[in-house]
Amino acid sequence: MADRIGELLVRENLISLAQLKRAQADQRTTGKRLSYSLSRLGILGERELADFLSAQYGVPWMSLTDYEIDPKVVELVPRAVASKHTALPVQRAGSTLVVAMADPSNIYAIDDLKFVTNLNVEPVVSTETAIEEAIARYYDRAAPPPTPSETRAPERPSVPNAPGLPESDQAIRLCNRVLVHAASRGATQIHIEPSERGLRIRLRIDGVLHPEPELPLGLRGAVITRFKLMAGLDVAERRTPQEGQIRGFRAGTDRDLDLRVATMPTAAGEKLVLRLLDRSSLPHDLGGLGLEPEQLRQARAALARPQGLILVAGPTGSGVTTTLYAALGELAGDHVSITTVEDPVEYTLPGCTQVQVQKDSGLGVATAVQAVLRQDPDIVMIGGLPDLEAVDAAVRAAISGRRVLSTLPTDDAASTLIRLVHLGIEPYLVAAAVSLVIAQRLVRRLCSECASDDPGATAARLIEAGMTASQAQACRPKRARGCKACLGGYRGRVALFEVLPVGAALQERIIEGAGAAELRAEGARLGLRGLRAVGLAQVAAGTIGLDDLLRATGERLV
């Protein structure tokens, strides 16, 4: 909710982008809500915010301090649900329940309230502080002490035990549980696959799929339909693939998720893949990515230049989009014009104009870039370069005096430069346009509590991987083992970066027609630390395993 409201406030000129960033920084420090930080810093009062939301969404304002709520009405909604959504029932009129909400646009909260009460829900607006105080006041009057079952960790998603409940309501509840459970485990994707027995659910965590309990056959159609409705897809179309988005799903206090949803017709039925985009985990600058100090200095120096093409290279799932957004976070401000061209727009970025590619309408990447340049932006971010026309547009935009950021799915920094030539860009244009290439990989991080010595990572294998003999002898590699604190011996992932500034020496080699190996050697002469070298340092530190590093970097990146 915080991100969405912040964007609305900036768009309506109630606060500036600088004030929003200041409040967000305070929010991260205090752990409170955005409204609390806005009020505490004197930027915008909670009542002003509530009045704005009331006018924005066309719902009435209600003061909870001037109204006594019937305890029987409060009992209609469990405290856990009220606290989760910052929502309090205030009045019942027949089959309609009036609920005070801090965010009246939260349809997922309204769905939950409909489910637990079996009533129609009509929202009114109040301040978050007033709702939280009222929740504490009314629920604490007769609250029994918590039982062990109330304080245990969240359970895996399961089918609600409600035999008399309509199938659609069960699907709503179950879909919400799947999303909240996936978010709590740090999943980046949810794979929902039809089978003869029902629906197979798998979560991608740290790059690896992990199975969850299957959902019963009887709810298969309702669950698929519910997810398609949430993503704004055509529920009647089952023969062709579709793509959609779910924005602002509340997965916890002050934690909103955006999700990309893709469907695919299969012989057994429709398969869905949901990609979770956690806005709260998005780095606001390059300093939070894990770049080495010299790499960070080189990257920031390139971003500070008035023009040039900065490319981030890596395969799908290696975090290249996160790196692009972190770079834009450093550049955004009141005195700079930033436009992005994306397919699709993954995160909403305050202070940026974001353009969604519409291929069916003739608005491809190259066409969109050309149109954007007519509006004279200072910085252009292109989510991907799918063809020669798009690459050519990016190169010419950089040469004409803009800072351009984009991605290419290549192995390393040197091969990225050669890929541009292979795509049809003249070497002299590549040399003139590109100012920096960042190549990256994500490798699973070993659990510090259970990692054990790896007898298979011998000195000979370490030397073969790229270490010197003395480094290999001193190294004590670790491997995954597994314990209660982790998932199969791993906890999160580590980003490995290779940063290659394109200076005069490299420009000459590119114009001369040098290949990737020659550019790689020239980069090493200039001090480039490749992905493998950076990863071996992490192996020596016991952060990642040797086998995991070799799988991530491959044989060519020695």
BELUR-V175914 format. One record per residue. RES is the residue in three letters. OMEGA is omega in degrees with one decimal (none if undefined). Layout:
((RES:OMEGA) (RES:OMEGA))
This chain:
((MET:-174.5) (ALA:-178.9) (ASP:-177.0) (ARG:180.0) (ILE:178.0) (GLY:179.0) (GLU:179.9) (LEU:-179.1) (LEU:178.4) (VAL:-177.6) (ARG:-179.9) (GLU:176.8) (ASN:174.1) (LEU:172.8) (ILE:177.3) (SER:177.3) (LEU:178.9) (ALA:177.9) (GLN:177.7) (LEU:179.8) (LYS:178.6) (ARG:179.1) (ALA:178.8) (GLN:176.7) (ALA:177.6) (ASP:178.9) (GLN:178.8) (ARG:179.9) (THR:-174.9) (THR:-176.0) (GLY:-179.9) (LYS:179.3) (ARG:-179.5) (LEU:-179.5) (SER:177.9) (TYR:-179.1) (SER:178.4) (LEU:-179.6) (SER:-177.1) (ARG:-178.8) (LEU:179.1) (GLY:-178.7) (ILE:-177.9) (LEU:179.9) (GLY:179.7) (GLU:179.5) (ARG:176.5) (GLU:179.1) (LEU:179.9) (ALA:177.5) (ASP:178.6) (PHE:179.9) (LEU:178.0) (SER:179.0) (ALA:-177.0) (GLN:-174.5) (TYR:175.0) (GLY:178.3) (VAL:-174.8) (PRO:172.2) (TRP:179.3) (MET:175.7) (SER:-178.8) (LEU:-179.9) (THR:-178.0) (ASP:-173.1) (TYR:177.5) (GLU:-175.4) (ILE:176.4) (ASP:-179.7) (PRO:179.4) (LYS:176.7) (VAL:179.1) (VAL:-177.4) (GLU:-179.9) (LEU:-177.3) (VAL:177.0) (PRO:-178.6) (ARG:-178.4) (ALA:179.8) (VAL:179.5) (ALA:-179.7) (SER:-178.8) (LYS:-173.7) (HIS:-174.9) (THR:-176.1) (ALA:-177.0) (LEU:175.8) (PRO:-176.3) (VAL:-177.0) (GLN:175.0) (ARG:176.4) (ALA:-176.8) (GLY:-178.9) (SER:-179.6) (THR:178.4) (LEU:176.7) (VAL:-175.0) (VAL:174.0) (ALA:-175.6) (MET:173.8) (ALA:179.6) (ASP:-176.5) (PRO:179.5) (SER:-176.1) (ASN:-176.3) (ILE:179.7) (TYR:174.5) (ALA:179.6) (ILE:176.1) (ASP:179.2) (ASP:-179.7) (LEU:175.9) (LYS:-176.5) (PHE:-173.8) (VAL:-177.5) (THR:-174.4) (ASN:179.9) (LEU:170.4) (ASN:-175.8) (VAL:176.7) (GLU:-175.6) (PRO:165.5) (VAL:-175.4) (VAL:169.5) (SER:-179.1) (THR:-179.9) (GLU:-179.9) (THR:180.0) (ALA:179.5) (ILE:-179.7) (GLU:178.0) (GLU:179.2) (ALA:176.6) (ILE:179.0) (ALA:-175.9) (ARG:-174.2) (TYR:-177.1) (TYR:-179.7) (ASP:-177.1) (ARG:-177.8) (ALA:-177.2) (ALA:176.0) (PRO:177.5) (PRO:-178.2) (PRO:176.2) (THR:178.7) (PRO:-178.2) (SER:-180.0) (GLU:-175.8) (THR:-179.3) (ARG:-178.5) (ALA:179.3) (PRO:-179.5) (GLU:173.1) (ARG:179.6) (PRO:178.5) (SER:-179.1) (VAL:-179.7) (PRO:-179.7) (ASN:-176.5) (ALA:-174.2) (PRO:-179.3) (GLY:-175.4) (LEU:175.7) (PRO:-177.1) (GLU:-178.5) (SER:178.8) (ASP:174.9) (GLN:-179.5) (ALA:177.8) (ILE:-178.2) (ARG:-176.4) (LEU:178.2) (CYS:177.1) (ASN:179.9) (ARG:179.1) (VAL:-178.7) (LEU:-179.9) (VAL:179.4) (HIS:179.4) (ALA:179.3) (ALA:-178.6) (SER:179.5) (ARG:178.5) (GLY:-179.6) (ALA:174.8) (THR:178.5) (GLN:171.2) (ILE:177.1) (HIS:-179.5) (ILE:-169.9) (GLU:179.5) (PRO:175.2) (SER:-179.9) (GLU:-177.1) (ARG:-177.8) (GLY:179.8) (LEU:177.0) (ARG:-178.8) (ILE:175.0) (ARG:179.9) (LEU:174.7) (ARG:-177.9) (ILE:-177.4) (ASP:175.7) (GLY:-176.4) (VAL:179.1) (LEU:178.4) (HIS:-177.1) (PRO:174.5) (GLU:177.6) (PRO:178.6) (GLU:174.8) (LEU:-175.0) (PRO:-177.4) (LEU:-176.4) (GLY:-179.1) (LEU:-174.4) (ARG:-178.3) (GLY:-178.0) (ALA:-179.5) (VAL:178.4) (ILE:-179.9) (THR:-179.5) (ARG:179.5) (PHE:179.5) (LYS:176.8) (LEU:179.7) (MET:-178.0) (ALA:178.9) (GLY:-178.4) (LEU:177.6) (ASP:-175.6) (VAL:-178.9) (ALA:-178.3) (GLU:-178.7) (ARG:-174.1) (ARG:-179.7) (THR:177.9) (PRO:176.8) (GLN:175.5) (GLU:178.9) (GLY:-177.5) (GLN:170.2) (ILE:-176.2) (ARG:170.7) (GLY:175.4) (PHE:-177.7) (ARG:-178.8) (ALA:-179.2) (GLY:180.0) (THR:179.1) (ASP:177.6) (ARG:179.1) (ASP:178.3) (LEU:164.2) (ASP:-179.0) (LEU:170.3) (ARG:-175.5) (VAL:177.5) (ALA:177.9) (THR:177.8) (MET:176.8) (PRO:178.1) (THR:-179.7) (ALA:-177.6) (ALA:-176.3) (GLY:-177.9) (GLU:173.0) (LYS:178.3) (LEU:169.4) (VAL:179.6) (LEU:177.7) (ARG:-176.7) (LEU:179.5) (LEU:-175.8) (ASP:-177.3) (ARG:-178.4) (SER:-178.6) (SER:-177.4) (LEU:179.5) (PRO:-179.2) (HIS:175.9) (ASP:-177.2) (LEU:-177.5) (GLY:-178.4) (GLY:-175.3) (LEU:-176.9) (GLY:175.7) (LEU:173.7) (GLU:-175.9) (PRO:179.8) (GLU:177.1) (GLN:179.8) (LEU:178.2) (ARG:-179.5) (GLN:-179.6) (ALA:-178.6) (ARG:177.1) (ALA:178.7) (ALA:179.0) (LEU:-177.8) (ALA:179.9) (ARG:-176.3) (PRO:179.4) (GLN:178.6) (GLY:-179.8) (LEU:176.6) (ILE:-177.4) (LEU:174.4) (VAL:-171.8) (ALA:176.5) (GLY:179.4) (PRO:176.1) (THR:179.4) (GLY:-179.2) (SER:175.0) (GLY:-176.3) (VAL:179.5) (THR:177.5) (THR:178.8) (THR:177.5) (LEU:-178.0) (TYR:176.7) (ALA:177.1) (ALA:178.4) (LEU:176.8) (GLY:177.2) (GLU:-173.5) (LEU:-173.6) (ALA:178.7) (GLY:-177.1) (ASP:-173.4) (HIS:179.8) (VAL:179.8) (SER:-178.8) (ILE:174.9) (THR:177.0) (THR:174.1) (VAL:-170.2) (GLU:177.1) (ASP:0.0) (PRO:172.0) (VAL:-174.0) (GLU:179.3) (TYR:173.8) (THR:-175.7) (LEU:176.9) (PRO:177.9) (GLY:-179.8) (CYS:170.5) (THR:-174.7) (GLN:-176.7) (VAL:177.8) (GLN:176.5) (VAL:179.0) (GLN:-174.9) (LYS:-177.8) (ASP:-179.6) (SER:178.9) (GLY:179.2) (LEU:176.0) (GLY:-177.5) (VAL:-176.8) (ALA:179.2) (THR:179.9) (ALA:179.5) (VAL:179.9) (GLN:178.2) (ALA:179.8) (VAL:-177.4) (LEU:178.4) (ARG:178.8) (GLN:171.2) (ASP:174.5) (PRO:174.7) (ASP:-175.4) (ILE:176.7) (VAL:173.1) (MET:179.4) (ILE:-173.5) (GLY:178.5) (GLY:-179.4) (LEU:-170.7) (PRO:-174.6) (ASP:-178.3) (LEU:-178.3) (GLU:179.2) (ALA:178.3) (VAL:-179.5) (ASP:179.1) (ALA:180.0) (ALA:-179.3) (VAL:-177.2) (ARG:175.5) (ALA:179.4) (ALA:-179.1) (ILE:-176.6) (SER:172.8) (GLY:177.5) (ARG:167.0) (ARG:-176.6) (VAL:177.8) (LEU:178.5) (SER:-177.5) (THR:170.9) (LEU:-179.1) (PRO:-177.7) (THR:-173.8) (ASP:-175.8) (ASP:-173.9) (ALA:-177.9) (ALA:-179.0) (SER:175.7) (THR:178.3) (LEU:179.3) (ILE:178.5) (ARG:179.0) (LEU:178.5) (VAL:-179.9) (HIS:178.9) (LEU:175.8) (GLY:178.3) (ILE:179.9) (GLU:-178.6) (PRO:-178.9) (TYR:176.7) (LEU:176.7) (VAL:-178.9) (ALA:-177.7) (ALA:-172.1) (ALA:-170.1) (VAL:178.0) (SER:-176.9) (LEU:172.4) (VAL:174.7) (ILE:173.6) (ALA:-176.3) (GLN:174.7) (ARG:171.8) (LEU:-179.3) (VAL:-178.7) (ARG:-179.4) (ARG:177.9) (LEU:175.5) (CYS:-176.7) (SER:-176.5) (GLU:-175.4) (CYS:-179.3) (ALA:-177.7) (SER:179.1) (ASP:-178.8) (ASP:-179.0) (PRO:-179.7) (GLY:179.7) (ALA:-176.5) (THR:177.7) (ALA:179.8) (ALA:179.1) (ARG:178.9) (LEU:177.7) (ILE:178.1) (GLU:-179.9) (ALA:177.4) (GLY:178.2) (MET:170.3) (THR:-178.7) (ALA:-179.6) (SER:177.2) (GLN:-179.2) (ALA:-179.6) (GLN:-178.2) (ALA:-174.1) (CYS:175.0) (ARG:-176.1) (PRO:178.5) (LYS:175.7) (ARG:-179.7) (ALA:176.7) (ARG:178.9) (GLY:177.0) (CYS:-177.7) (LYS:-175.6) (ALA:-173.3) (CYS:179.0) (LEU:178.5) (GLY:178.4) (GLY:-177.2) (TYR:175.8) (ARG:179.6) (GLY:-179.9) (ARG:178.5) (VAL:177.4) (ALA:174.5) (LEU:-176.3) (PHE:171.2) (GLU:-174.8) (VAL:-176.2) (LEU:172.6) (PRO:-179.7) (VAL:179.4) (GLY:-174.3) (ALA:-178.3) (ALA:179.0) (LEU:178.8) (GLN:178.5) (GLU:-179.5) (ARG:178.7) (ILE:-179.7) (ILE:179.0) (GLU:178.6) (GLY:180.0) (ALA:177.4) (GLY:-177.0) (ALA:-178.7) (ALA:179.9) (GLU:177.2) (LEU:177.4) (ARG:179.2) (ALA:177.8) (GLU:177.0) (GLY:178.6) (ALA:178.2) (ARG:-179.4) (LEU:176.5) (GLY:179.6) (LEU:171.7) (ARG:-177.3) (GLY:-179.8) (LEU:-178.5) (ARG:-179.4) (ALA:177.9) (VAL:179.6) (GLY:179.4) (LEU:175.0) (ALA:177.2) (GLN:175.0) (VAL:179.7) (ALA:179.5) (ALA:-179.5) (GLY:-178.4) (THR:179.1) (ILE:178.4) (GLY:-179.4) (LEU:-179.2) (ASP:178.5) (ASP:178.1) (LEU:-178.0) (LEU:177.2) (ARG:-176.1) (ALA:-174.0) (THR:178.0) (GLY:-174.6) (GLU:-172.6) (ARG:-173.0) (LEU:179.6) (VAL:none))
